Structure formats: structure tokens, C-alpha cells
Amino acid sequence: EKGFVLEFYPKWYSQEDYTVQGNIGIEKAFQSNDWVKYYTKPSFTYALDYNWALHGGLGFYYTDYQESDNNFEIRPFQGISHFHPLTEAWQLSSYFRVEERFQYDTSTWDKGDSVRLRLRFRTAYTLNPLSREHSWHKLIFGIEGFKSYNTDQDADDYESQVTFGAERTLNEQNIVRFELAWKYESPPNRISDTPINTVYFKIQYYPVWGNTLRNELFHRGIDD
């Protein structure tokens, strides 16, 4: 299965080490039951110190299916991240998040509840500084694991994702990221034995406002 994702990810940075962001996206999958997903995820991040930060937000998702009932989802989430520079160019980060998922069938409005745990490890290598406009800025590699607890099912659901991306600077420190993501329906330690479920190509645009010079979150590159 193949898919395409287009995201608009504006961020506003305060001088008190917090950010407000509002991810807006569209996701399209190509399969026998074609569907399109529209979503928005306003969120908030606060830097506890140079390494740690707290995250929180609320996601709204609407999935339009061609051959079945559509789905509406509300997804509040809370998370914590850690950032560690290995060298001046290499960065390592981790992000753990808990999501409560409330899904509704739009024809009957029957509700399904679940909780999903998410853990991501990501490394990035800086090629050029943000001050150099219209240049390749950063290479990114990440691995992510998900585990869902469903109230109406006996079995737990697993999913893993491997991503590779490249960022390019535009002007005024705005960034566009091109990313390939491979999804597996298994835990991360079993992806070598599991066929790829979905391959996604993503384009993400990051416009920036606010006080980027004094905000400790600006250089970390940890998104939700």
C-alpha cells in the first residue's frame, strides 16, 4: 500500500521557552478502499531545561472512505521529549506520548475508545545552518513504535515506523521537509521479519514566527 501526506506546520516561539503550533494536514492512501484523511493538531510545548520538554495537544481527524462509512476522531495527547546534541552537527532526540483516541462512525455515531502509546527515537545531521537560505539544512533518520490498548478487543495492536527525511531552508528560517516513511504492523524489534504495510511520501512545511533567538526549543527540531 502507498500513500501521500501534505502537512502545514506553523510554529510560534515565545521568549519564555514555550511554543504553540498547529499542524494541519491531508493524508491520502491508494488501495481498493481508497480514503482521504483530513486533520488538525493544535499543540503546546514547554522547555523544562536545555534537554527536557513537555508536550500536549488535541487532534481532530476526519477520514473519508469511498466504500465504507466515514470516521471522525478526537485525540487528546500528552508527551515528554529529550534532546541531546552528540556533536555540533549530530543530534539525538526521543519523544514519548500517550494518546486517548475517541472514534465515531459518522453514519451511526457509535463510539470506539482506545489508548495508544508512542515512542520515537530520531537522529539528525546538520549540513548547513538555518541562516543559509535555499540550501539543504538537515538529514533525519527515525524509528518509532506504537502500542494500542483497545477497550473492545482482546488483542493489542502494534505498529512501527521507519522514516528518512531531508530538510531544505527557504527564507527567514522557514523549512520544508521531504520524508519517506515505512510502516509495519509489528513491534520495532520484529520489523525485519514483517512485510511493509504502507509506504508514505511526506512533504511538510514549517513556517516560523516569534522569538527564535532566546527560545531553547528552536534548535531541537522535535515536532508532534
C-alpha positions in Angstrom: 0.0 0.0 0.0 1.2 3.5 -0.8 0.2 6.9 0.5 0.9 10.6 0.3 0.9 13.2 3.1 1.0 17.0 2.9 1.4 19.0 6.1 1.4 22.7 7.1 3.1 23.1 10.5 3.2 26.7 11.7 5.1 27.4 14.9 5.2 30.4 17.2 8.1 30.8 19.7 7.8 32.8 22.9 10.8 34.2 24.8 9.7 32.2 27.9 10.7 28.8 26.3 7.4 27.6 25.1 5.9 27.2 21.6 2.4 27.0 20.1 2.0 25.0 16.9 -0.9 24.0 14.7 -0.3 21.0 12.4 -2.8 20.9 9.6 -2.6 18.0 7.1 -4.1 15.8 4.5 -3.3 12.1 4.0 -4.2 10.0 1.0 -3.9 6.2 0.7 -4.2 4.3 -2.6 -5.8 0.9 -2.2 -9.0 -1.0 -3.0 -10.9 1.1 -0.4 -9.4 4.5 -1.2 -9.6 7.0 1.6 -8.6 10.6 2.4 -7.8 11.8 5.9 -8.0 15.5 6.9 -6.7 16.6 10.3 -5.5 19.4 12.5 -3.5 19.0 15.7 -3.0 22.3 17.7 -0.4 21.7 20.5 1.8 23.3 23.1 5.4 22.6 24.1 7.2 23.9 27.2 11.0 23.5 27.7 11.8 22.3 31.3 15.5 22.9 30.7 18.1 22.5 28.0 17.3 18.9 27.4 13.7 18.1 28.5 10.3 19.4 27.4 6.6 18.7 28.0 4.1 18.4 25.1 0.3 18.5 25.0 -2.4 18.9 22.3 -5.7 17.9 20.8 -6.1 16.3 17.4 -9.2 16.2 15.2 -9.3 13.7 12.3 -11.9 13.1 9.6 -11.5 10.1 7.3 -13.5 10.0 4.1 -13.8 6.4 2.7 -15.1 5.6 -0.8 -16.6 2.1 0.1 -17.5 2.3 3.8 -18.7 4.7 6.5 -16.6 7.7 7.3 -14.8 8.1 10.6 -14.4 11.1 12.9 -11.8 11.0 15.7 -10.8 13.2 18.6 -7.4 12.6 20.0 -6.0 14.4 23.1 -2.4 13.7 23.8 0.4 14.4 26.4 4.1 13.8 26.0 7.6 14.3 27.1 10.8 14.7 24.9 14.5 14.6 25.5 17.1 16.3 23.3 20.8 15.6 23.3 23.5 17.0 21.0 26.1 14.4 20.2 28.4 16.9 18.4 27.9 20.3 16.8 26.3 18.6 13.8 24.8 15.4 15.2 21.6 15.5 17.3 19.7 12.7 19.1 16.2 13.1 20.4 13.5 10.9 21.9 9.8 11.5 22.3 7.2 9.6 24.4 3.5 10.3 24.1 0.2 8.9 25.4 -2.9 9.4 23.2 -6.5 8.9 24.1 -8.5 8.1 20.9 -12.3 8.6 20.6 -13.5 7.4 17.2 -17.0 7.8 15.8 -18.7 6.1 12.8 -20.4 9.1 11.1 -23.4 7.2 9.9 -24.4 5.7 13.3 -22.1 7.8 15.7 -21.2 4.6 17.5 -18.0 5.3 19.6 -14.8 3.3 19.9 -12.3 4.1 22.6 -8.6 3.2 22.8 -5.3 4.4 24.3 -2.1 4.4 22.2 1.5 4.7 23.5 4.1 6.1 21.1 7.9 6.1 21.5 10.2 7.7 18.9 14.0 7.9 18.6 15.4 10.3 16.0 18.8 11.4 14.9 19.6 14.4 12.7 22.7 15.6 11.0 23.1 19.3 10.1 24.5 20.1 6.7 24.2 23.9 6.7 23.0 26.4 9.2 19.5 27.9 9.1 20.9 31.3 8.2 22.0 29.9 4.8 18.8 30.3 2.7 17.8 27.9 0.0 20.2 25.2 1.0 19.9 21.6 2.3 19.8 22.0 6.0 19.5 18.7 7.7 19.2 14.9 7.2 16.9 13.0 9.5 16.5 9.3 10.4 14.0 8.0 12.9 12.3 4.8 14.3 9.0 4.8 16.1 6.9 2.3 17.9 3.2 2.3 18.7 1.1 0.1 21.0 -2.7 0.4 21.3 -5.0 -0.8 24.0 -8.5 -1.2 22.7 -11.4 -1.5 25.1 -13.5 -3.6 22.7 -10.8 -6.0 21.6 -8.8 -8.7 23.5 -5.6 -8.3 21.4 -3.4 -5.2 21.5 -2.3 -3.6 18.2 1.3 -2.9 17.3 2.7 -0.6 14.7 6.2 0.6 13.8 7.5 3.3 11.5 10.9 4.0 10.0 11.5 7.4 8.5 14.2 9.1 6.4 14.0 12.8 5.6 15.8 15.8 4.3 15.1 19.5 5.2 15.7 22.5 3.0 15.7 26.1 4.2 13.7 28.7 2.4 13.8 32.3 3.5 13.5 33.8 7.0 14.3 30.4 8.7 11.3 28.7 7.2 11.8 25.0 6.4 10.4 22.4 4.0 10.9 18.7 4.8 10.7 15.8 2.4 10.3 12.4 4.1 9.8 8.7 3.3 8.1 6.6 5.9 7.8 2.8 6.0 5.0 1.4 8.3 4.9 -2.1 9.7 2.2 -3.9 11.7 4.6 -5.2 14.3 6.8 -4.0 17.3 10.1 -2.4 16.3 12.1 -5.5 17.3 10.3 -7.6 14.7 10.3 -5.3 11.6 13.0 -7.4 9.9 10.6 -10.3 9.9 7.5 -8.3 8.9 6.5 -7.2 5.4 6.0 -3.4 4.9 2.3 -2.5 5.3 2.4 1.1 3.9 5.0 3.4 2.3 4.3 7.1 2.7 5.9 10.1 1.0 5.5 13.3 3.0 6.0 17.0 2.3 6.0 19.2 5.5 6.2 23.0 5.5 7.4 24.7 8.7 6.8 28.5 8.8 8.1 30.2 12.0 7.3 33.3 14.0 8.3 34.7 17.4 11.4 34.9 19.4 13.6 32.2 18.0 16.9 33.5 19.4 16.1 33.1 23.1 13.8 30.1 22.9 15.5 26.8 23.9 13.1 24.8 21.8 14.0 26.3 18.4 17.2 24.3 17.8 15.8 20.9 18.9 13.6 20.1 15.9 11.2 17.9 17.9 7.7 18.0 16.4 4.4 16.3 17.4 
